[in-house]
Amino acid sequence: MKTSQGACKISLYTSFLTLVVMILVREESRRFWIQALEDLETARVLLREERYYASAFYSHQAAEKALKAAYIEIRREAAPRTHNIVELGQALGMNDLLDDLMELNPEYTVSRYPNAANGVPAQMYSEAIARRHLDRAERVVNRCRELMGL
């Protein structure tokens, strides 16, 4: 059976588009990953500087961005537009890190907003709390690194 030139051109074009989409997906994943590592380092710096509430927030951010990078890399589709890291972790099968994700999840708002924290966030975090959040974020980031083969 002969293939027409038109069918070959369509097939090549489809292959080209698939390659372009894969490159764009990888670039988005790479950007999320780089920012996740930056946010993790920012959480460390803020912990050292005794800005505990901010360290907790950046711990959440590091976990969220690492999860989104892994989601994009593994599923080859855009990550959900959410800050719910429990949902992101479950979508990636991270049930063994569920406690870490549940503890970090509220920090997206609680660490920043007095109405969410029922007080001034800057006064509601200790070194021990910030350290626990950083440790949890590091576990999540490390798992994402493993999933992505980095």
C-alpha positions, 0 to 999 in steps of 0.5 A, a space after each residue: 500500500 502506498 502512502 501519499 506525500 500528504 500523509 507523510 507531511 502530516 505525519 512529520 508535522 505531527 511528530 514535529 509538534 509532539 517534539 515541540 510540546 515535549 521541549 516546552 513541557 521539559 522547560 516548564 518543569 525545569 523552571 519549576 525545579 530551579 525555583 523549588 531549589 531556590 525556595 528551599 535555600 530561602 527557607 534555610 536562610 530565613 530559618 538562620 535569620 530567625 524569620 520563622 513564619 517566612 521560612 515556613 512559607 518558603 518551605 511550602 513553596 519549595 515543596 509545591 514547586 518541586 511537586 509541580 516540576 515532578 508532575 509536569 515531568 512525569 505526566 507530560 502535562 501542565 500541573 494543576 493550578 493549585 497550591 494544595 500540595 496534598 492533592 499534588 502529592 497524591 497525584 504522584 503517588 506520594 502516600 508515604 509523605 502524606 503527613 509531611 504534605 498535610 503539615 505543610 499544606 496550610 502554610 500557604 496562607 497561615 504563615 502570611 495572613 493574620 486572619 488565617 493564623 488567628 494572630 500575627 504569623 510573625 509571632 506564631 512560629 518558633 525555631 522548632 516549628 520552622 525546622 520541622 517544616 523545612 525538614 518536611 519540605 526537604 523530604 518532598 523535594 528529595 522524593 521529587 528529585 528521585 521521581 525525576 531521576 535527577 
